[in-house]
């Protein structure tokens, strides 16, 4: 497989055997290997290989992580209300996951106990929100404290590969998450790092879903453009 073979519309659920695509999809793993095996901002070249169905470079092991969050897999105060008030709820879920379980909605983090993949989902002040996760990463590079400090510090050897926040954003083709000054665009207008910063109404939920779908589409196109260079 080569970069030109990456299909930004491929639903990685389809080759995961009903398991979590982040760990079970061979296609997603291959796409990550192709996309991120390239020169790093610090001058090194990341060359990912696959061993024991896991991505590896030097002494670092990586797992895929979904950027998006539907809040329908967890205990979510609005879940029952969403089910009652969204027409064709089951169709909505299928369509949402079909669009977000693509390479545009995925990224890699170092694998291990209490690293970013786990920490951002378990933190009550992040709740798996990618915009808040990225703001934590930005502040980490700036030397500021965040709710994810423990996980970020544990992965310091990974994050220093990108030199600074701009290097991290550009490497992983996340430019649609930031403005021209590399300030993070929030996907939901809530105060930073409050407890349970999830949508509280159908209006907020619909905005949250729409913003994520827009990002995945834009990043998917950005990935496609990169693959054609």
GROMACS elastic network, one bead per residue, 0.5 to 0.9 nm:
[ bonds ]
;  ai    aj funct       b0    kb
    1     4     6  0.81237   500
    1     5     6  0.61257   500
    1     6     6  0.80906   500
    1    30     6  0.79570   500
    1    31     6  0.87773   500
    1    34     6  0.82522   500
    2     5     6  0.53596   500
    2     6     6  0.72881   500
    2    31     6  0.89105   500
    2    34     6  0.69480   500
    2   227     6  0.88629   500
    3     6     6  0.56197   500
    3    31     6  0.79245   500
    3    34     6  0.61109   500
    3    35     6  0.70317   500
    3   224     6  0.88606   500
    3   226     6  0.86702   500
    3   227     6  0.52138   500
    3   228     6  0.77478   500
    4     7     6  0.82479   500
    4   224     6  0.81830   500
    4   227     6  0.55578   500
    4   228     6  0.63265   500
    5   227     6  0.84876   500
    6     9     6  0.88932   500
    6    10     6  0.83766   500
    6    31     6  0.65059   500
    6    34     6  0.86723   500
    6   103     6  0.86532   500
    6   223     6  0.88322   500
    6   224     6  0.76435   500
    6   227     6  0.76052   500
    7    10     6  0.54178   500
    7    31     6  0.89010   500
    7   102     6  0.86073   500
    7   103     6  0.81702   500
    7   224     6  0.79368   500
    8    11     6  0.85457   500
    8   102     6  0.62823   500
    8   103     6  0.58931   500
    8   104     6  0.66691   500
    8   217     6  0.88050   500
    8   220     6  0.55192   500
    8   221     6  0.74451   500
    8   223     6  0.74989   500
    8   224     6  0.67031   500
    9    98     6  0.86771   500
    9    99     6  0.73024   500
    9   101     6  0.88651   500
    9   102     6  0.60433   500
    9   103     6  0.77825   500
    9   104     6  0.85342   500
    9   220     6  0.78923   500
   10    13     6  0.87847   500
   10    14     6  0.83611   500
   10    27     6  0.87807   500
   10    98     6  0.85117   500
   10    99     6  0.86258   500
   10   101     6  0.80291   500
   10   102     6  0.57361   500
   10   103     6  0.76504   500
   11    14     6  0.59191   500
   11    15     6  0.82201   500
   11    97     6  0.82611   500
   11    98     6  0.56603   500
   11    99     6  0.70663   500
   11   100     6  0.79682   500
   11   101     6  0.54548   500
   11   102     6  0.51933   500
   11   103     6  0.83386   500
   12    15     6  0.58468   500
   12    16     6  0.66715   500
   12    21     6  0.59926   500
   12    22     6  0.84707   500
   12    24     6  0.89654   500
   12    25     6  0.59685   500
   12    26     6  0.83880   500
   12    27     6  0.67307   500
   12    28     6  0.61879   500
   12    98     6  0.83853   500
   12   101     6  0.57426   500
   12   102     6  0.60136   500
   12   103     6  0.80564   500
   13    16     6  0.52600   500
   13    17     6  0.75229   500
   13    18     6  0.70166   500
   13    19     6  0.79053   500
   13    20     6  0.76913   500
   13    21     6  0.55579   500
   13    24     6  0.87703   500
   13    25     6  0.71047   500
   13    97     6  0.84659   500
   13    98     6  0.77595   500
   13   101     6  0.66517   500
   13   102     6  0.86222   500
   14    17     6  0.70952   500
   14    18     6  0.79441   500
   14    21     6  0.85410   500
   14    25     6  0.81128   500
   15    18     6  0.80945   500
   15    21     6  0.77603   500
   15    24     6  0.77202   500
   15    25     6  0.54904   500
   15    26     6  0.70835   500
   15    27     6  0.72856   500
   16    19     6  0.54366   500
   16    20     6  0.67004   500
   16    21     6  0.51906   500
   16    22     6  0.85534   500
   16    23     6  0.81230   500
   16    26     6  0.74495   500
   16    27     6  0.88420   500
   17    20     6  0.84825   500
   17    21     6  0.84210   500
   17    24     6  0.74092   500
   17    25     6  0.80883   500
   18    21     6  0.80223   500
   18    24     6  0.86391   500
   19    22     6  0.86716   500
   19    23     6  0.78709   500
   19    24     6  0.61490   500
   19    25     6  0.83996   500
   20    23     6  0.58104   500
   20    24     6  0.58848   500
   20    25     6  0.77954   500
   21    26     6  0.84304   500
   21    28     6  0.74989   500
   21    64     6  0.85517   500
   21   101     6  0.78327   500
   22    25     6  0.64070   500
   22    28     6  0.73001   500
   22    29     6  0.79490   500
   22    63     6  0.70904   500
   22    65     6  0.59624   500
   22    66     6  0.71346   500
   22   106     6  0.82209   500
   23    26     6  0.83039   500
   23    28     6  0.87432   500
   23    29     6  0.80766   500
   23    53     6  0.81650   500
   23    54     6  0.80921   500
   23    63     6  0.70427   500
   23    64     6  0.68386   500
   23    65     6  0.88215   500
   24    27     6  0.89825   500
   24    28     6  0.84798   500
   24    29     6  0.84385   500
   24    53     6  0.83601   500
   25    28     6  0.53381   500
   25    29     6  0.64103   500
   25    30     6  0.87416   500
   26    29     6  0.50967   500
   26    30     6  0.61481   500
   26    31     6  0.86168   500
   26    53     6  0.79319   500
   27    30     6  0.50569   500
   27    31     6  0.61206   500
   27    32     6  0.86522   500
   28    31     6  0.50569   500
   28    32     6  0.62461   500
   28    33     6  0.86121   500
   28    64     6  0.80527   500
   28   102     6  0.79735   500
   28   103     6  0.68104   500
   28   106     6  0.84589   500
   29    32     6  0.52169   500
   29    33     6  0.62431   500
   29    34     6  0.87866   500
   29    50     6  0.81648   500
   29    53     6  0.81040   500
   29    54     6  0.77351   500
   29    55     6  0.72031   500
   29    63     6  0.85810   500
   29    64     6  0.74919   500
   30    33     6  0.50001   500
   30    34     6  0.62537   500
   30    35     6  0.86388   500
   30    50     6  0.83828   500
   30    55     6  0.89448   500
   31    34     6  0.52027   500
   31    35     6  0.60712   500
   31    36     6  0.85392   500
   31   103     6  0.72795   500
   32    35     6  0.52169   500
   32    36     6  0.59454   500
   32    37     6  0.81144   500
   32    48     6  0.85096   500
   32    55     6  0.83018   500
   32    64     6  0.79915   500
   32   103     6  0.80526   500
   32   106     6  0.86112   500
   32   107     6  0.76990   500
   32   108     6  0.75520   500
   33    36     6  0.58142   500
   33    37     6  0.59617   500
   33    47     6  0.78928   500
   33    48     6  0.54703   500
   33    49     6  0.67201   500
   33    50     6  0.78117   500
   33    55     6  0.71193   500
   34    37     6  0.56731   500
   34    38     6  0.84063   500
   34    47     6  0.88830   500
   34    48     6  0.79490   500
   35    38     6  0.74125   500
   35   172     6  0.85665   500
   35   223     6  0.83131   500
   35   226     6  0.88561   500
   35   227     6  0.80538   500
   36    39     6  0.85219   500
   36    46     6  0.69769   500
   36    47     6  0.76776   500
   36    48     6  0.73558   500
   36   171     6  0.78274   500
   36   172     6  0.74958   500
   37    40     6  0.88923   500
   37    45     6  0.71682   500
   37    48     6  0.55184   500
   37    49     6  0.87369   500
   38    44     6  0.86704   500
   38    45     6  0.54665   500
   38    46     6  0.53466   500
   38    47     6  0.65759   500
   38    48     6  0.88859   500
   38   171     6  0.88705   500
   39    42     6  0.82797   500
   39    43     6  0.65317   500
   39    44     6  0.58855   500
   39    46     6  0.60509   500
   39    47     6  0.86067   500
   39   171     6  0.88020   500
   40    43     6  0.55211   500
   40    44     6  0.53484   500
   40    45     6  0.54674   500
   40    46     6  0.64481   500
   40   161     6  0.65130   500
   40   162     6  0.62993   500
   40   163     6  0.89069   500
   40   167     6  0.82700   500
   40   171     6  0.72962   500
   41    44     6  0.73838   500
   41    45     6  0.88261   500
   41   161     6  0.65812   500
   41   163     6  0.62171   500
   41   164     6  0.85405   500
   41   167     6  0.59090   500
   41   168     6  0.81378   500
   41   171     6  0.77382   500
   42    45     6  0.86597   500
   42   160     6  0.79035   500
   42   161     6  0.55133   500
   42   162     6  0.59755   500
   42   163     6  0.59825   500
   42   167     6  0.88227   500
   43   161     6  0.84910   500
   44   161     6  0.80008   500
   46    57     6  0.67760   500
   46    58     6  0.87679   500
   47    56     6  0.84126   500
   47    57     6  0.61864   500
   47    58     6  0.86004   500
   48    55     6  0.62258   500
   48    56     6  0.54665   500
   48    58     6  0.84722   500
   49    54     6  0.82169   500
   49    55     6  0.57469   500
   49    56     6  0.53774   500
   49    57     6  0.65143   500
   50    53     6  0.59172   500
   50    54     6  0.53743   500
   50    56     6  0.60163   500
   50    57     6  0.88270   500
   51    54     6  0.53099   500
   51    55     6  0.64803   500
   51    56     6  0.68339   500
   52    55     6  0.83767   500
   54    61     6  0.69194   500
   54    62     6  0.66640   500
   54    63     6  0.68463   500
   55    60     6  0.84682   500
   55    61     6  0.57582   500
   55    62     6  0.51556   500
   55    63     6  0.67449   500
   55    64     6  0.88072   500
   56    59     6  0.72343   500
   56    60     6  0.56821   500
   56    62     6  0.61039   500
   57    60     6  0.52988   500
   57    61     6  0.65535   500
   57    62     6  0.82918   500
   58    61     6  0.82221   500
   60   110     6  0.66544   500
   60   111     6  0.77603   500
   60   158     6  0.80418   500
   61   109     6  0.84617   500
   61   110     6  0.57030   500
   61   111     6  0.53811   500
   61   112     6  0.80698   500
   62   108     6  0.61333   500
   62   109     6  0.54785   500
   62   112     6  0.84325   500
   63   107     6  0.84291   500
   63   108     6  0.55017   500
   63   109     6  0.57297   500
   63   110     6  0.63247   500
   63   111     6  0.54646   500
   63   112     6  0.89085   500
   63   117     6  0.80586   500
   64   106     6  0.65564   500
   64   107     6  0.56413   500
   64   109     6  0.65623   500
   64   110     6  0.88818   500
   64   111     6  0.88595   500
   64   117     6  0.82718   500
   65   105     6  0.85737   500
   65   106     6  0.56497   500
   65   107     6  0.53711   500
   65   108     6  0.57204   500
   65   109     6  0.69947   500
   65   117     6  0.62206   500
   66    69     6  0.76307   500
   66   100     6  0.82369   500
   66   101     6  0.75556   500
   66   105     6  0.58829   500
   66   107     6  0.64995   500
   66   108     6  0.86066   500
   66   117     6  0.87821   500
   66   130     6  0.89376   500
   67   100     6  0.84770   500
   67   104     6  0.86096   500
   67   105     6  0.52341   500
   67   106     6  0.54333   500
   67   107     6  0.67265   500
   67   128     6  0.82252   500
   67   129     6  0.78961   500
   67   130     6  0.57030   500
   67   212     6  0.87527   500
   67   216     6  0.87644   500
   68   100     6  0.68421   500
   68   101     6  0.87194   500
   68   105     6  0.62925   500
   68   106     6  0.80667   500
   68   128     6  0.79899   500
   68   129     6  0.73228   500
   68   130     6  0.66739   500
   68   209     6  0.88174   500
   68   212     6  0.64330   500
   68   213     6  0.85376   500
   68   216     6  0.84016   500
   69    72     6  0.80444   500
   69    73     6  0.85911   500
   69   127     6  0.88368   500
   69   128     6  0.65375   500
   69   129     6  0.66727   500
   69   130     6  0.80059   500
   69   209     6  0.84292   500
   69   212     6  0.83273   500
   70    73     6  0.72515   500
   70    74     6  0.89900   500
   70    93     6  0.85736   500
   70    96     6  0.82078   500
   70    97     6  0.85467   500
   70   205     6  0.89318   500
   70   208     6  0.86228   500
   70   209     6  0.70987   500
   71    74     6  0.58684   500
   71    75     6  0.77767   500
   71    76     6  0.61158   500
   71    78     6  0.86255   500
   71    79     6  0.74028   500
   71   127     6  0.88543   500
   71   128     6  0.88090   500
   71   198     6  0.80731   500
   71   199     6  0.89696   500
   72    75     6  0.75781   500
   72    76     6  0.68587   500
   72    78     6  0.89802   500
   72    79     6  0.62054   500
   72    93     6  0.86197   500
   73    76     6  0.81409   500
   74    79     6  0.86576   500
   75    78     6  0.88723   500
   75    79     6  0.75742   500
   76    79     6  0.52751   500
   76    80     6  0.83075   500
   76   198     6  0.83366   500
   77    80     6  0.74535   500
   77    81     6  0.81839   500
   77   198     6  0.89825   500
   77   200     6  0.80340   500
   78    81     6  0.51927   500
   78    82     6  0.59892   500
   78    83     6  0.86576   500
   78   199     6  0.77201   500
   78   200     6  0.67673   500
   78   201     6  0.72468   500
   78   202     6  0.81030   500
   78   205     6  0.86759   500
   79    82     6  0.51337   500
   79    83     6  0.63197   500
   79    84     6  0.87952   500
   80    83     6  0.51145   500
   80    84     6  0.63405   500
   80    85     6  0.87107   500
   81    84     6  0.51475   500
   81    85     6  0.60956   500
   81    86     6  0.84382   500
   81   201     6  0.88290   500
   81   202     6  0.80766   500
   82    85     6  0.52063   500
   82    86     6  0.57383   500
   82    89     6  0.79732   500
   82   201     6  0.88263   500
   82   202     6  0.68425   500
   82   205     6  0.82981   500
   83    86     6  0.57725   500
   83    87     6  0.81692   500
   83    88     6  0.86952   500
   83    89     6  0.57772   500
   83    90     6  0.84718   500
   84    87     6  0.78294   500
   84    89     6  0.79260   500
   85    89     6  0.82177   500
   85   202     6  0.80130   500
   86    89     6  0.54180   500
   86    92     6  0.79152   500
   86   202     6  0.87636   500
   87    90     6  0.87549   500
   87    91     6  0.86135   500
   87    92     6  0.80319   500
   88    91     6  0.53159   500
   88    92     6  0.61990   500
   88    93     6  0.88612   500
   89    93     6  0.63245   500
   89    94     6  0.87585   500
   90    93     6  0.51805   500
   90    94     6  0.63244   500
   90    95     6  0.86528   500
   91    94     6  0.51397   500
   91    95     6  0.60707   500
   91    96     6  0.84378   500
   92    95     6  0.52270   500
   92    96     6  0.59677   500
   92    97     6  0.85427   500
   93    96     6  0.51341   500
   93    97     6  0.60851   500
   93    98     6  0.83160   500
   94    97     6  0.53691   500
   94    98     6  0.58974   500
   94    99     6  0.86432   500
   95    99     6  0.62604   500
   95   100     6  0.86283   500
   96    99     6  0.53622   500
   96   100     6  0.61282   500
   96   101     6  0.84115   500
   96   209     6  0.82896   500
   96   213     6  0.78137   500
   97   100     6  0.50474   500
   97   101     6  0.55626   500
   97   102     6  0.86664   500
   98   101     6  0.57211   500
   98   102     6  0.74758   500
   99   102     6  0.62722   500
   99   104     6  0.89735   500
   99   105     6  0.83942   500
   99   213     6  0.73057   500
   99   216     6  0.77995   500
   99   217     6  0.82457   500
  100   103     6  0.80858   500
  100   104     6  0.73156   500
  100   105     6  0.53253   500
  100   106     6  0.83081   500
  100   212     6  0.82467   500
  100   213     6  0.69444   500
  100   216     6  0.65275   500
  100   217     6  0.86985   500
  101   104     6  0.80009   500
  101   105     6  0.61654   500
  101   106     6  0.74758   500
  102   105     6  0.55499   500
  102   106     6  0.68943   500
  102   216     6  0.80925   500
  102   220     6  0.80221   500
  103   106     6  0.52265   500
  103   107     6  0.79165   500
  103   216     6  0.84031   500
  103   219     6  0.86831   500
  103   220     6  0.67783   500
  103   223     6  0.83551   500
  104   107     6  0.82862   500
  104   215     6  0.81219   500
  104   217     6  0.68353   500
  104   218     6  0.78742   500
  104   219     6  0.51947   500
  104   221     6  0.80275   500
  104   222     6  0.85326   500
  104   223     6  0.72317   500
  105   212     6  0.87182   500
  105   213     6  0.88708   500
  105   215     6  0.82235   500
  105   216     6  0.53344   500
  105   217     6  0.86102   500
  105   219     6  0.78084   500
  105   220     6  0.78318   500
  106   216     6  0.89017   500
  107   172     6  0.75602   500
  108   111     6  0.88150   500
  108   117     6  0.84941   500
  109   115     6  0.77524   500
  109   116     6  0.64839   500
  109   117     6  0.64231   500
  109   155     6  0.86519   500
  109   158     6  0.84854   500
  110   115     6  0.67408   500
  110   116     6  0.74440   500
  110   117     6  0.80080   500
  110   155     6  0.68365   500
  110   158     6  0.72724   500
  111   114     6  0.87925   500
  111   115     6  0.66653   500
  111   116     6  0.84462   500
  111   117     6  0.78589   500
  112   115     6  0.57030   500
  112   116     6  0.88633   500
  112   117     6  0.88298   500
  112   118     6  0.87317   500
  113   118     6  0.76921   500
  114   117     6  0.76609   500
  114   118     6  0.55414   500
  114   119     6  0.55999   500
  114   150     6  0.81945   500
  114   151     6  0.61210   500
  114   154     6  0.84255   500
  115   118     6  0.57381   500
  115   119     6  0.59002   500
  115   120     6  0.85060   500
  115   150     6  0.81722   500
  115   152     6  0.73198   500
  115   154     6  0.68769   500
  115   155     6  0.69340   500
  116   119     6  0.50083   500
  116   120     6  0.58276   500
  116   121     6  0.84055   500
  116   133     6  0.86923   500
  116   148     6  0.76108   500
  116   151     6  0.54214   500
  116   152     6  0.67540   500
  116   154     6  0.89228   500
  116   155     6  0.79616   500
  117   120     6  0.60651   500
  117   121     6  0.69010   500
  117   128     6  0.88208   500
  117   151     6  0.88873   500
  118   121     6  0.55205   500
  118   122     6  0.63066   500
  118   123     6  0.87236   500
  118   151     6  0.86916   500
  119   122     6  0.51887   500
  119   123     6  0.59502   500
  119   126     6  0.88149   500
  119   128     6  0.85336   500
  119   148     6  0.67792   500
  119   150     6  0.85576   500
  119   151     6  0.64451   500
  120   123     6  0.54524   500
  120   124     6  0.85551   500
  120   125     6  0.86385   500
  120   126     6  0.58551   500
  120   127     6  0.64242   500
  120   128     6  0.51116   500
  120   129     6  0.75895   500
  120   130     6  0.84188   500
  120   132     6  0.88791   500
  120   133     6  0.65920   500
  120   147     6  0.87397   500
  120   148     6  0.69502   500
  120   151     6  0.86484   500
  121   124     6  0.80680   500
  121   126     6  0.70220   500
  121   127     6  0.52870   500
  121   129     6  0.79556   500
  122   125     6  0.87521   500
  122   126     6  0.77938   500
  122   127     6  0.64882   500
  122   128     6  0.74205   500
  123   126     6  0.52865   500
  123   127     6  0.57494   500
  123   128     6  0.76786   500
  123   147     6  0.73751   500
  123   148     6  0.78025   500
  123   195     6  0.87328   500
  123   196     6  0.87682   500
  124   127     6  0.54150   500
  124   128     6  0.88086   500
  124   193     6  0.85506   500
  124   194     6  0.79934   500
  124   195     6  0.53700   500
  124   196     6  0.53596   500
  124   197     6  0.78945   500
  125   128     6  0.89475   500
  125   132     6  0.86577   500
  125   147     6  0.69187   500
  125   192     6  0.82176   500
  125   194     6  0.52038   500
  125   196     6  0.56984   500
  125   197     6  0.64303   500
  126   129     6  0.56567   500
  126   130     6  0.82145   500
  126   131     6  0.89440   500
  126   132     6  0.60248   500
  126   133     6  0.67112   500
  126   147     6  0.76286   500
  126   148     6  0.84770   500
  126   192     6  0.89407   500
  126   193     6  0.64854   500
  126   194     6  0.80593   500
  126   195     6  0.78201   500
  126   196     6  0.72357   500
  126   197     6  0.68115   500
  126   198     6  0.87730   500
  127   130     6  0.88846   500
  127   132     6  0.87529   500
  127   195     6  0.85844   500
  127   196     6  0.63858   500
  127   197     6  0.68385   500
  127   198     6  0.71864   500
  128   131     6  0.89548   500
  128   132     6  0.81363   500
  128   133     6  0.74109   500
  129   132     6  0.55174   500
  129   133     6  0.62179   500
  129   134     6  0.87538   500
  129   187     6  0.85199   500
  129   197     6  0.82968   500
  129   198     6  0.81635   500
  130   134     6  0.60039   500
  130   135     6  0.84616   500
  130   186     6  0.89948   500
  130   187     6  0.84397   500
  131   134     6  0.51942   500
  131   135     6  0.62334   500
  131   136     6  0.87299   500
  131   177     6  0.74266   500
  131   184     6  0.69290   500
  131   185     6  0.68718   500
  131   186     6  0.54652   500
  131   187     6  0.61294   500
  131   188     6  0.83533   500
  132   136     6  0.62520   500
  132   137     6  0.87187   500
  132   184     6  0.84796   500
  132   186     6  0.72918   500
  132   187     6  0.86668   500
  132   192     6  0.74982   500
  132   193     6  0.75709   500
  133   136     6  0.51176   500
  133   137     6  0.64434   500
  133   138     6  0.87932   500
  133   148     6  0.78636   500
  134   138     6  0.61819   500
  134   139     6  0.86194   500
  134   177     6  0.83571   500
  134   184     6  0.70112   500
  135   139     6  0.61818   500
  135   140     6  0.84891   500
  135   146     6  0.86211   500
  135   183     6  0.82204   500
  135   184     6  0.59921   500
  135   185     6  0.87279   500
  135   186     6  0.86308   500
  136   139     6  0.51418   500
  136   140     6  0.60445   500
  136   141     6  0.87729   500
  136   144     6  0.85604   500
  136   145     6  0.79897   500
  136   146     6  0.55570   500
  136   147     6  0.73038   500
  136   148     6  0.65186   500
  136   149     6  0.79132   500
  136   152     6  0.85145   500
  137   141     6  0.64465   500
  137   142     6  0.86932   500
  137   146     6  0.84718   500
  137   148     6  0.83334   500
  137   149     6  0.89400   500
  137   152     6  0.74273   500
  137   159     6  0.87294   500
  137   165     6  0.73114   500
  138   141     6  0.54018   500
  138   142     6  0.64278   500
  138   143     6  0.88777   500
  138   144     6  0.86471   500
  138   164     6  0.83440   500
  138   165     6  0.55472   500
  138   166     6  0.86677   500
  138   182     6  0.88083   500
  138   183     6  0.82212   500
  138   184     6  0.79403   500
  139   143     6  0.61056   500
  139   145     6  0.67801   500
  139   146     6  0.70236   500
  139   165     6  0.85878   500
  140   143     6  0.51044   500
  140   144     6  0.55459   500
  140   145     6  0.66976   500
  140   146     6  0.72836   500
  140   148     6  0.88342   500
  140   149     6  0.73373   500
  140   152     6  0.72515   500
  140   153     6  0.84806   500
  140   165     6  0.86192   500
  141   144     6  0.75740   500
  141   159     6  0.84151   500
  141   160     6  0.86709   500
  141   163     6  0.83821   500
  141   164     6  0.59100   500
  141   165     6  0.59970   500
  142   164     6  0.83201   500
  142   165     6  0.81961   500
  145   148     6  0.82192   500
  145   149     6  0.63783   500
  146   149     6  0.54087   500
  146   150     6  0.89289   500
  146   193     6  0.81539   500
  147   150     6  0.79779   500
  147   193     6  0.72407   500
  148   151     6  0.55391   500
  148   152     6  0.60600   500
  148   153     6  0.85205   500
  149   152     6  0.50413   500
  149   153     6  0.58617   500
  149   154     6  0.83703   500
  150   153     6  0.53073   500
  150   154     6  0.61630   500
  150   155     6  0.87671   500
  151   154     6  0.50544   500
  151   155     6  0.63522   500
  151   156     6  0.86884   500
  152   155     6  0.51668   500
  152   156     6  0.61200   500
  152   159     6  0.79077   500
  153   157     6  0.84812   500
  153   159     6  0.89267   500
  154   157     6  0.79671   500
  154   158     6  0.89832   500
  155   158     6  0.53417   500
  155   159     6  0.64734   500
  155   160     6  0.87971   500
  156   159     6  0.51907   500
  156   160     6  0.60379   500
  156   161     6  0.87795   500
  157   160     6  0.54926   500
  157   161     6  0.68850   500
  158   161     6  0.56175   500
  158   162     6  0.79132   500
  159   162     6  0.58527   500
  159   163     6  0.73309   500
  159   164     6  0.81139   500
  159   165     6  0.88750   500
  159   168     6  0.75783   500
  160   163     6  0.50921   500
  160   164     6  0.72942   500
  161   164     6  0.85206   500
  161   167     6  0.86571   500
  161   168     6  0.83407   500
  162   165     6  0.73195   500
  162   166     6  0.80554   500
  162   168     6  0.50759   500
  162   169     6  0.87247   500
  162   171     6  0.76022   500
  163   166     6  0.82415   500
  163   167     6  0.61042   500
  163   168     6  0.75673   500
  164   167     6  0.52414   500
  164   168     6  0.64426   500
  164   169     6  0.88584   500
  165   168     6  0.50654   500
  165   169     6  0.61873   500
  165   170     6  0.85563   500
  165   182     6  0.79905   500
  166   169     6  0.51170   500
  166   170     6  0.59941   500
  166   171     6  0.83592   500
  166   175     6  0.89059   500
  166   182     6  0.67366   500
  167   170     6  0.52881   500
  167   171     6  0.59531   500
  167   172     6  0.86536   500
  168   171     6  0.52590   500
  168   172     6  0.63756   500
  168   173     6  0.85276   500
  168   174     6  0.82988   500
  169   172     6  0.55492   500
  169   173     6  0.60117   500
  169   175     6  0.60552   500
  169   177     6  0.83855   500
  169   178     6  0.84189   500
  169   182     6  0.84140   500
  170   174     6  0.61975   500
  170   175     6  0.63531   500
  171   174     6  0.77726   500
  172   175     6  0.84429   500
  173   176     6  0.79794   500
  173   219     6  0.69199   500
  173   222     6  0.69620   500
  173   223     6  0.70693   500
  173   226     6  0.88237   500
  174   177     6  0.56140   500
  174   178     6  0.75436   500
  174   219     6  0.69163   500
  174   222     6  0.88607   500
  175   178     6  0.55839   500
  175   179     6  0.76610   500
  175   180     6  0.86885   500
  175   182     6  0.79900   500
  175   219     6  0.81192   500
  175   222     6  0.89517   500
  176   179     6  0.74979   500
  176   185     6  0.84527   500
  176   215     6  0.66436   500
  176   218     6  0.70427   500
  176   219     6  0.68467   500
  177   182     6  0.84299   500
  177   183     6  0.84319   500
  177   184     6  0.59767   500
  177   185     6  0.56530   500
  177   186     6  0.81505   500
  177   187     6  0.88550   500
  177   215     6  0.74970   500
  178   181     6  0.74849   500
  178   183     6  0.52099   500
  178   185     6  0.52144   500
  178   186     6  0.87750   500
  179   182     6  0.51131   500
  179   183     6  0.54762   500
  179   184     6  0.66547   500
  179   185     6  0.67041   500
  180   183     6  0.74761   500
  181   184     6  0.89055   500
  182   185     6  0.88128   500
  185   188     6  0.89613   500
  186   189     6  0.64191   500
  186   190     6  0.83328   500
  187   190     6  0.89904   500
  187   207     6  0.81987   500
  187   208     6  0.62784   500
  187   211     6  0.62379   500
  187   212     6  0.75087   500
  188   197     6  0.86214   500
  188   198     6  0.82614   500
  188   199     6  0.76473   500
  188   204     6  0.73965   500
  188   205     6  0.89711   500
  188   207     6  0.76308   500
  188   208     6  0.61786   500
  188   211     6  0.85434   500
  189   192     6  0.88763   500
  189   204     6  0.88352   500
  190   193     6  0.86287   500
  190   194     6  0.81452   500
  190   197     6  0.66594   500
  190   198     6  0.84884   500
  190   199     6  0.88710   500
  191   194     6  0.63094   500
  191   197     6  0.79403   500
  192   197     6  0.81878   500
  193   196     6  0.85317   500
  193   197     6  0.73239   500
  194   197     6  0.60088   500
  195   198     6  0.88551   500
  196   199     6  0.89097   500
  197   200     6  0.85333   500
  198   204     6  0.87449   500
  198   205     6  0.83350   500
  199   202     6  0.76503   500
  199   203     6  0.83361   500
  199   204     6  0.51838   500
  199   205     6  0.51594   500
  199   206     6  0.88120   500
  199   207     6  0.88945   500
  199   208     6  0.73241   500
  200   203     6  0.83357   500
  200   204     6  0.64031   500
  200   205     6  0.72030   500
  201   204     6  0.52210   500
  201   205     6  0.60877   500
  201   206     6  0.86095   500
  202   206     6  0.59582   500
  202   207     6  0.84032   500
  203   206     6  0.53352   500
  203   207     6  0.62547   500
  203   208     6  0.86140   500
  204   207     6  0.50958   500
  204   208     6  0.60454   500
  204   209     6  0.86588   500
  205   209     6  0.61971   500
  205   210     6  0.85416   500
  206   209     6  0.51790   500
  206   210     6  0.60612   500
  206   211     6  0.85114   500
  207   210     6  0.51149   500
  207   211     6  0.60185   500
  207   212     6  0.85941   500
  208   211     6  0.52857   500
  208   212     6  0.63389   500
  208   213     6  0.87644   500
  209   212     6  0.52699   500
  209   213     6  0.62541   500
  209   214     6  0.86397   500
  210   213     6  0.51712   500
  210   214     6  0.61164   500
  210   215     6  0.86257   500
  211   214     6  0.51279   500
  211   215     6  0.62525   500
  211   216     6  0.87616   500
  212   215     6  0.50728   500
  212   216     6  0.61970   500
  212   217     6  0.86199   500
  213   216     6  0.51745   500
  213   217     6  0.62029   500
  213   218     6  0.86353   500
  214   217     6  0.52683   500
  214   218     6  0.62434   500
  214   219     6  0.86355   500
  215   218     6  0.51197   500
  215   219     6  0.59893   500
  215   220     6  0.82822   500
  216   219     6  0.51790   500
  216   220     6  0.58384   500
  216   221     6  0.85338   500
  217   220     6  0.50625   500
  217   221     6  0.62907   500
  217   222     6  0.86487   500
  218   221     6  0.51717   500
  218   222     6  0.61814   500
  218   223     6  0.86515   500
  219   223     6  0.60638   500
  219   224     6  0.84884   500
  220   223     6  0.50780   500
  220   224     6  0.62092   500
  220   225     6  0.86717   500
  221   225     6  0.61316   500
  221   226     6  0.85329   500
  222   225     6  0.51171   500
  222   226     6  0.62015   500
  222   227     6  0.86731   500
  223   226     6  0.50029   500
  223   227     6  0.61708   500
  223   228     6  0.87321   500
  224   227     6  0.50980   500
  224   228     6  0.63965   500
  224   229     6  0.89698   500
  225   228     6  0.52118   500
  225   229     6  0.65192   500
  226   229     6  0.53993   500
